[in-house]
Structure formats: C-alpha cells, structure tokens
Amino acid sequence: MDRMAEKWRPHRGVAARLLWRYYAVTAKRVTTDIAAETKIGEKEAAA
C-alpha cells in the first residue's frame, strides 16, 4: 500500500483540488435547483 501511495504523492494535491471543485460545482447546481423550485413555488402560491 505504501508503494502505491508513494507513486501518487505528486498528484495528491491536484486530485484533491479536482475533487473539491467537482463537489463545489455539483453542490451549487443542487442549491440553485432548489432555490429555483422554491421561487417557482412562491409565485404559484401567490397567484
């Protein structure tokens, strides 16, 4: 296991940044979708 981990050592930082960026984009998409649904729901309720 240590040998495998050592091979990835130079790439761990890049992999971490990619994963966090992916998480941020997908989390933002989910919150944006929820916010859009909430606003639509408020408009329908007001009508």
C-alpha distance matrix in Angstrom:
0.0 3.8 5.4 5.2 6.2 8.6 10.1 11.1 12.5 16.0 16.1 15.1 18.7 20.2 18.1 19.1 22.7 22.9 21.7 24.2 26.9 26.5 26.7 29.8 31.5 31.1 32.0 35.1 36.1 36.0 38.0 40.4 41.0 41.7 44.0 45.8 46.3 47.7 50.1 51.3 51.8 53.8 56.1 56.7 57.5 59.9 61.8
3.8 0.0 3.8 5.4 5.0 6.0 8.7 10.0 10.4 14.0 14.9 14.0 17.3 19.3 17.9 18.7 22.2 22.9 22.1 24.2 27.0 27.1 27.4 30.1 32.1 32.0 32.8 35.7 37.0 37.1 38.9 41.2 42.1 42.9 44.9 46.9 47.6 48.8 51.1 52.5 53.1 54.9 57.2 58.1 58.8 61.1 63.0
5.4 3.8 0.0 3.8 5.4 5.1 6.4 8.9 10.0 13.1 14.1 14.2 17.6 19.0 17.9 19.4 22.6 23.0 22.7 25.1 27.5 27.5 28.3 31.0 32.6 32.7 34.0 36.6 37.7 38.2 40.1 42.2 43.1 44.1 46.2 47.9 48.7 50.1 52.3 53.6 54.4 56.3 58.3 59.2 60.3 62.4 64.2
5.2 5.4 3.8 0.0 3.8 5.4 5.3 6.7 9.0 11.9 12.0 12.0 15.7 16.6 15.0 16.8 20.0 19.9 19.5 22.2 24.5 24.2 25.1 28.0 29.4 29.3 30.8 33.4 34.3 34.8 36.9 38.9 39.6 40.8 42.9 44.5 45.3 46.8 49.0 50.2 51.0 53.0 55.0 55.8 56.9 59.1 60.9
6.2 5.0 5.4 3.8 0.0 3.8 5.4 5.3 6.3 9.9 10.1 9.2 12.8 14.4 13.0 14.1 17.5 18.0 17.5 19.8 22.3 22.5 23.1 25.7 27.5 27.7 28.7 31.4 32.6 33.1 34.9 37.0 38.0 39.0 40.9 42.7 43.7 45.0 47.1 48.5 49.3 51.1 53.2 54.2 55.2 57.3 59.1
8.6 6.0 5.1 5.4 3.8 0.0 3.8 5.4 5.1 8.3 9.9 9.9 13.1 14.8 14.3 15.7 18.6 19.4 19.6 21.7 23.9 24.5 25.4 27.7 29.5 30.0 31.2 33.5 34.9 35.7 37.3 39.3 40.5 41.6 43.3 45.1 46.3 47.6 49.5 51.0 52.0 53.7 55.7 56.8 57.9 59.8 61.7
10.1 8.7 6.4 5.3 5.4 3.8 0.0 3.8 5.6 7.5 8.4 9.7 13.0 13.7 13.2 15.4 18.0 18.2 18.8 21.3 23.0 23.4 24.8 27.2 28.5 29.1 30.7 32.9 34.0 35.0 36.9 38.5 39.6 41.1 42.8 44.3 45.6 47.1 48.9 50.2 51.4 53.2 55.0 56.1 57.4 59.3 61.0
11.1 10.0 8.9 6.7 5.3 5.4 3.8 0.0 3.8 5.7 5.3 6.1 9.6 10.2 9.4 11.6 14.3 14.5 15.0 17.5 19.3 19.7 21.1 23.4 24.8 25.4 26.9 29.1 30.3 31.3 33.1 34.8 36.0 37.4 39.1 40.6 41.9 43.4 45.2 46.5 47.7 49.5 51.3 52.5 53.7 55.6 57.3
12.5 10.4 10.0 9.0 6.3 5.1 5.6 3.8 0.0 3.8 5.5 5.5 8.2 10.0 10.2 11.5 14.0 15.2 15.9 17.6 19.6 20.7 21.8 23.7 25.4 26.5 27.6 29.6 31.2 32.2 33.7 35.4 36.9 38.2 39.6 41.4 42.9 44.0 45.8 47.4 48.6 50.1 52.0 53.4 54.4 56.2 58.1
16.0 14.0 13.1 11.9 9.9 8.3 7.5 5.7 3.8 0.0 3.8 5.9 7.2 8.2 9.6 11.4 12.9 14.1 15.7 17.3 18.6 20.0 21.6 23.1 24.6 26.1 27.4 29.0 30.5 32.0 33.4 34.8 36.5 38.0 39.2 40.8 42.5 43.8 45.2 46.9 48.3 49.7 51.4 53.0 54.2 55.8 57.6
16.1 14.9 14.1 12.0 10.1 9.9 8.4 5.3 5.5 3.8 0.0 3.8 5.6 5.3 6.1 8.6 10.1 10.7 12.2 14.3 15.4 16.5 18.3 20.0 21.2 22.6 24.1 25.8 27.1 28.6 30.2 31.5 33.1 34.7 36.0 37.4 39.1 40.5 42.0 43.5 45.0 46.5 48.1 49.6 50.9 52.6 54.3
15.1 14.0 14.2 12.0 9.2 9.9 9.7 6.1 5.5 5.9 3.8 0.0 3.8 5.5 5.1 6.0 8.6 9.9 10.5 12.1 14.1 15.3 16.3 18.2 19.9 21.0 22.1 24.1 25.7 26.8 28.2 29.9 31.5 32.7 34.1 35.9 37.4 38.6 40.3 41.9 43.1 44.6 46.5 47.9 49.0 50.7 52.6
18.7 17.3 17.6 15.7 12.8 13.1 13.0 9.6 8.2 7.2 5.6 3.8 0.0 3.8 5.4 5.1 6.3 8.7 10.0 10.6 12.2 14.2 15.3 16.4 18.4 20.0 20.9 22.4 24.4 25.7 26.8 28.3 30.2 31.5 32.5 34.3 36.1 37.1 38.6 40.4 41.8 43.0 44.8 46.5 47.6 49.0 51.1
20.2 19.3 19.0 16.6 14.4 14.8 13.7 10.2 10.0 8.2 5.3 5.5 3.8 0.0 3.8 5.4 5.2 6.2 8.6 10.0 10.5 12.3 14.2 15.3 16.5 18.4 19.8 21.0 22.6 24.4 25.7 26.8 28.6 30.3 31.3 32.8 34.7 36.0 37.3 38.9 40.5 41.9 43.4 45.1 46.4 47.8 49.6
18.1 17.9 17.9 15.0 13.0 14.3 13.2 9.4 10.2 9.6 6.1 5.1 5.4 3.8 0.0 3.8 5.5 5.1 6.1 8.6 9.9 10.6 12.2 14.2 15.4 16.5 18.1 19.9 21.2 22.5 24.2 25.6 27.0 28.6 30.0 31.5 33.1 34.5 36.1 37.5 38.9 40.5 42.2 43.6 44.9 46.6 48.3
19.1 18.7 19.4 16.8 14.1 15.7 15.4 11.6 11.5 11.4 8.6 6.0 5.1 5.4 3.8 0.0 3.8 5.5 5.2 6.1 8.5 9.9 10.5 12.2 14.3 15.4 16.2 18.1 20.0 21.0 22.2 24.0 25.7 26.9 28.1 30.0 31.6 32.6 34.3 36.0 37.2 38.6 40.5 42.0 43.1 44.7 46.7
22.7 22.2 22.6 20.0 17.5 18.6 18.0 14.3 14.0 12.9 10.1 8.6 6.3 5.2 5.5 3.8 0.0 3.8 5.5 5.2 6.0 8.5 9.8 10.4 12.2 14.2 15.1 16.2 18.2 19.9 20.8 22.1 24.2 25.6 26.5 28.1 30.1 31.2 32.5 34.3 35.8 37.0 38.7 40.4 41.6 43.0 44.9
22.9 22.9 23.0 19.9 18.0 19.4 18.2 14.5 15.2 14.1 10.7 9.9 8.7 6.2 5.1 5.5 3.8 0.0 3.8 5.5 5.1 6.1 8.6 9.8 10.6 12.2 14.0 15.3 16.6 18.4 19.9 20.9 22.6 24.4 25.6 26.8 28.7 30.2 31.5 32.9 34.6 36.1 37.5 39.1 40.5 42.1 43.7
21.7 22.1 22.7 19.5 17.5 19.6 18.8 15.0 15.9 15.7 12.2 10.5 10.0 8.6 6.1 5.2 5.5 3.8 0.0 3.8 5.4 5.1 6.1 8.6 10.0 10.6 12.0 14.1 15.4 16.5 18.2 19.8 21.1 22.5 24.1 25.6 27.1 28.5 30.2 31.6 32.9 34.5 36.3 37.6 38.8 40.6 42.4
24.2 24.2 25.1 22.2 19.8 21.7 21.3 17.5 17.6 17.3 14.3 12.1 10.6 10.0 8.6 6.1 5.2 5.5 3.8 0.0 3.8 5.4 5.0 6.1 8.6 9.9 10.2 12.0 14.1 15.2 16.2 17.9 19.8 20.9 22.0 23.9 25.6 26.6 28.2 30.0 31.2 32.5 34.4 36.0 37.0 38.6 40.6
26.9 27.0 27.5 24.5 22.3 23.9 23.0 19.3 19.6 18.6 15.4 14.1 12.2 10.5 9.9 8.5 6.0 5.1 5.4 3.8 0.0 3.8 5.3 5.0 6.2 8.6 9.8 10.5 12.3 14.3 15.3 16.2 18.3 20.0 20.8 22.3 24.3 25.5 26.7 28.4 30.1 31.3 32.9 34.6 35.9 37.3 39.1
26.5 27.1 27.5 24.2 22.5 24.5 23.4 19.7 20.7 20.0 16.5 15.3 14.2 12.3 10.6 9.9 8.5 6.1 5.1 5.4 3.8 0.0 3.8 5.5 5.2 6.2 8.4 9.9 10.7 12.4 14.3 15.3 16.6 18.5 19.9 21.0 22.7 24.3 25.8 27.0 28.6 30.3 31.8 33.1 34.6 36.3 37.9
26.7 27.4 28.3 25.1 23.1 25.4 24.8 21.1 21.8 21.6 18.3 16.3 15.3 14.2 12.2 10.5 9.8 8.6 6.1 5.0 5.3 3.8 0.0 3.8 5.5 5.3 5.9 8.4 9.8 10.5 12.1 13.9 15.3 16.4 18.0 19.7 21.1 22.3 24.1 25.7 26.8 28.4 30.3 31.6 32.7 34.5 36.4
29.8 30.1 31.0 28.0 25.7 27.7 27.2 23.4 23.7 23.1 20.0 18.2 16.4 15.3 14.2 12.2 10.4 9.8 8.6 6.1 5.0 5.5 3.8 0.0 3.8 5.6 5.1 6.0 8.5 9.9 10.5 11.9 14.1 15.3 16.1 18.0 19.9 20.8 22.2 24.1 25.5 26.6 28.4 30.1 31.3 32.7 34.6
31.5 32.1 32.6 29.4 27.5 29.5 28.5 24.8 25.4 24.6 21.2 19.9 18.4 16.5 15.4 14.3 12.2 10.6 10.0 8.6 6.2 5.2 5.5 3.8 0.0 3.8 5.5 5.2 6.2 8.7 10.0 10.4 12.2 14.3 15.2 16.3 18.3 19.9 20.9 22.4 24.2 25.6 27.0 28.6 30.1 31.6 33.2
31.1 32.0 32.7 29.3 27.7 30.0 29.1 25.4 26.5 26.1 22.6 21.0 20.0 18.4 16.5 15.4 14.2 12.2 10.6 9.9 8.6 6.2 5.3 5.6 3.8 0.0 3.8 5.4 5.0 6.3 8.7 9.7 10.5 12.4 14.2 15.2 16.6 18.4 20.0 21.1 22.5 24.4 25.9 27.1 28.6 30.4 31.9
32.0 32.8 34.0 30.8 28.7 31.2 30.7 26.9 27.6 27.4 24.1 22.1 20.9 19.8 18.1 16.2 15.1 14.0 12.0 10.2 9.8 8.4 5.9 5.1 5.5 3.8 0.0 3.8 5.4 5.1 6.2 8.5 9.9 10.7 12.2 14.1 15.4 16.5 18.4 20.0 21.0 22.5 24.5 25.9 26.9 28.7 30.6
35.1 35.7 36.6 33.4 31.4 33.5 32.9 29.1 29.6 29.0 25.8 24.1 22.4 21.0 19.9 18.1 16.2 15.3 14.1 12.0 10.5 9.9 8.4 6.0 5.2 5.4 3.8 0.0 3.8 5.4 5.1 5.9 8.5 9.8 10.3 12.0 14.1 15.1 16.3 18.1 19.7 20.8 22.5 24.2 25.5 26.8 28.7
36.1 37.0 37.7 34.3 32.6 34.9 34.0 30.3 31.2 30.5 27.1 25.7 24.4 22.6 21.2 20.0 18.2 16.6 15.4 14.1 12.3 10.7 9.8 8.5 6.2 5.0 5.4 3.8 0.0 3.8 5.5 5.0 6.1 8.6 9.8 10.4 12.2 14.1 15.3 16.4 18.2 19.9 21.2 22.5 24.2 25.8 27.2
36.0 37.1 38.2 34.8 33.1 35.7 35.0 31.3 32.2 32.0 28.6 26.8 25.7 24.4 22.5 21.0 19.9 18.4 16.5 15.2 14.3 12.4 10.5 9.9 8.7 6.3 5.1 5.4 3.8 0.0 3.8 5.4 5.1 6.2 8.6 9.9 10.6 12.3 14.4 15.4 16.4 18.4 20.2 21.2 22.5 24.5 26.1
38.0 38.9 40.1 36.9 34.9 37.3 36.9 33.1 33.7 33.4 30.2 28.2 26.8 25.7 24.2 22.2 20.8 19.9 18.2 16.2 15.3 14.3 12.1 10.5 10.0 8.7 6.2 5.1 5.5 3.8 0.0 3.8 5.4 5.0 6.0 8.5 9.8 10.4 12.3 14.2 15.1 16.4 18.4 19.9 20.8 22.5 24.5
40.4 41.2 42.2 38.9 37.0 39.3 38.5 34.8 35.4 34.8 31.5 29.9 28.3 26.8 25.6 24.0 22.1 20.9 19.8 17.9 16.2 15.3 13.9 11.9 10.4 9.7 8.5 5.9 5.0 5.4 3.8 0.0 3.8 5.4 5.0 6.1 8.6 9.8 10.6 12.2 14.1 15.3 16.6 18.4 19.9 21.2 22.9
41.0 42.1 43.1 39.6 38.0 40.5 39.6 36.0 36.9 36.5 33.1 31.5 30.2 28.6 27.0 25.7 24.2 22.6 21.1 19.8 18.3 16.6 15.3 14.1 12.2 10.5 9.9 8.5 6.1 5.1 5.4 3.8 0.0 3.8 5.5 5.1 6.2 8.6 10.0 10.6 12.2 14.3 15.5 16.6 18.3 20.1 21.4
41.7 42.9 44.1 40.8 39.0 41.6 41.1 37.4 38.2 38.0 34.7 32.7 31.5 30.3 28.6 26.9 25.6 24.4 22.5 20.9 20.0 18.5 16.4 15.3 14.3 12.4 10.7 9.8 8.6 6.2 5.0 5.4 3.8 0.0 3.8 5.4 5.1 6.1 8.7 9.9 10.4 12.3 14.4 15.3 16.3 18.4 20.2
44.0 44.9 46.2 42.9 40.9 43.3 42.8 39.1 39.6 39.2 36.0 34.1 32.5 31.3 30.0 28.1 26.5 25.6 24.1 22.0 20.8 19.9 18.0 16.1 15.2 14.2 12.2 10.3 9.8 8.6 6.0 5.0 5.5 3.8 0.0 3.8 5.4 5.0 6.2 8.6 9.7 10.5 12.5 14.3 15.3 16.6 18.7
45.8 46.9 47.9 44.5 42.7 45.1 44.3 40.6 41.4 40.8 37.4 35.9 34.3 32.8 31.5 30.0 28.1 26.8 25.6 23.9 22.3 21.0 19.7 18.0 16.3 15.2 14.1 12.0 10.4 9.9 8.5 6.1 5.1 5.4 3.8 0.0 3.8 5.4 5.2 6.2 8.5 9.9 10.8 12.4 14.3 15.5 16.9
46.3 47.6 48.7 45.3 43.7 46.3 45.6 41.9 42.9 42.5 39.1 37.4 36.1 34.7 33.1 31.6 30.1 28.7 27.1 25.6 24.3 22.7 21.1 19.9 18.3 16.6 15.4 14.1 12.2 10.6 9.8 8.6 6.2 5.1 5.4 3.8 0.0 3.8 5.5 5.1 6.0 8.6 10.0 10.6 12.2 14.3 15.5
47.7 48.8 50.1 46.8 45.0 47.6 47.1 43.4 44.0 43.8 40.5 38.6 37.1 36.0 34.5 32.6 31.2 30.2 28.5 26.6 25.5 24.3 22.3 20.8 19.9 18.4 16.5 15.1 14.1 12.3 10.4 9.8 8.6 6.1 5.0 5.4 3.8 0.0 3.8 5.4 5.0 6.2 8.7 9.9 10.5 12.3 14.4
50.1 51.1 52.3 49.0 47.1 49.5 48.9 45.2 45.8 45.2 42.0 40.3 38.6 37.3 36.1 34.3 32.5 31.5 30.2 28.2 26.7 25.8 24.1 22.2 20.9 20.0 18.4 16.3 15.3 14.4 12.3 10.6 10.0 8.7 6.2 5.2 5.5 3.8 0.0 3.8 5.3 5.0 6.3 8.7 9.9 10.6 12.6
51.3 52.5 53.6 50.2 48.5 51.0 50.2 46.5 47.4 46.9 43.5 41.9 40.4 38.9 37.5 36.0 34.3 32.9 31.6 30.0 28.4 27.0 25.7 24.1 22.4 21.1 20.0 18.1 16.4 15.4 14.2 12.2 10.6 9.9 8.6 6.2 5.1 5.4 3.8 0.0 3.8 5.4 5.2 6.3 8.6 10.0 10.9
51.8 53.1 54.4 51.0 49.3 52.0 51.4 47.7 48.6 48.3 45.0 43.1 41.8 40.5 38.9 37.2 35.8 34.6 32.9 31.2 30.1 28.6 26.8 25.5 24.2 22.5 21.0 19.7 18.2 16.4 15.1 14.1 12.2 10.4 9.7 8.5 6.0 5.0 5.3 3.8 0.0 3.8 5.5 5.2 6.1 8.6 10.1
53.8 54.9 56.3 53.0 51.1 53.7 53.2 49.5 50.1 49.7 46.5 44.6 43.0 41.9 40.5 38.6 37.0 36.1 34.5 32.5 31.3 30.3 28.4 26.6 25.6 24.4 22.5 20.8 19.9 18.4 16.4 15.3 14.3 12.3 10.5 9.9 8.6 6.2 5.0 5.4 3.8 0.0 3.8 5.5 5.1 6.2 8.7
56.1 57.2 58.3 55.0 53.2 55.7 55.0 51.3 52.0 51.4 48.1 46.5 44.8 43.4 42.2 40.5 38.7 37.5 36.3 34.4 32.9 31.8 30.3 28.4 27.0 25.9 24.5 22.5 21.2 20.2 18.4 16.6 15.5 14.4 12.5 10.8 10.0 8.7 6.3 5.2 5.5 3.8 0.0 3.8 5.5 5.2 6.3
56.7 58.1 59.2 55.8 54.2 56.8 56.1 52.5 53.4 53.0 49.6 47.9 46.5 45.1 43.6 42.0 40.4 39.1 37.6 36.0 34.6 33.1 31.6 30.1 28.6 27.1 25.9 24.2 22.5 21.2 19.9 18.4 16.6 15.3 14.3 12.4 10.6 9.9 8.7 6.3 5.2 5.5 3.8 0.0 3.8 5.5 5.3
57.5 58.8 60.3 56.9 55.2 57.9 57.4 53.7 54.4 54.2 50.9 49.0 47.6 46.4 44.9 43.1 41.6 40.5 38.8 37.0 35.9 34.6 32.7 31.3 30.1 28.6 26.9 25.5 24.2 22.5 20.8 19.9 18.3 16.3 15.3 14.3 12.2 10.5 9.9 8.6 6.1 5.1 5.5 3.8 0.0 3.8 5.5
59.9 61.1 62.4 59.1 57.3 59.8 59.3 55.6 56.2 55.8 52.6 50.7 49.0 47.8 46.6 44.7 43.0 42.1 40.6 38.6 37.3 36.3 34.5 32.7 31.6 30.4 28.7 26.8 25.8 24.5 22.5 21.2 20.1 18.4 16.6 15.5 14.3 12.3 10.6 10.0 8.6 6.2 5.2 5.5 3.8 0.0 3.8
61.8 63.0 64.2 60.9 59.1 61.7 61.0 57.3 58.1 57.6 54.3 52.6 51.1 49.6 48.3 46.7 44.9 43.7 42.4 40.6 39.1 37.9 36.4 34.6 33.2 31.9 30.6 28.7 27.2 26.1 24.5 22.9 21.4 20.2 18.7 16.9 15.5 14.4 12.6 10.9 10.1 8.7 6.3 5.3 5.5 3.8 0.0
